[in-house]
Amino acid sequence: MPKVAPELTDAAVRKLGCGKIQGVGNSSSKKSIGSLCPAYHAVGGVSGLLLCCKPSGARSWVLRTSVYVVRPYGTNGAVF
């Protein structure tokens, strides 16, 4: 079972903003360190429900889920 984030209040959701690029990762990136980038925030209540905050100020809801996941089972029910 995935972890469910604690629910945020209306005021806390309004204060969420976009992220900033950190100095970790591929150094050949074309974006400079400290520039704004989209951020995904778990708002709680529902597992997989995220709020995407973009640098332009736009916000959108994202629901991450899996559809029709097949798990391989052996003849005796053991998982491979």
Secondary structure, DSSP 4 states (H G I P E B T S, - for coil): -PPPPPPPPHHHHHH---EE--S-S-TT-SSPTT-EE-EEEE-SSSTTEEEEE-TTS-EEEEE----S----B-TTS-B-
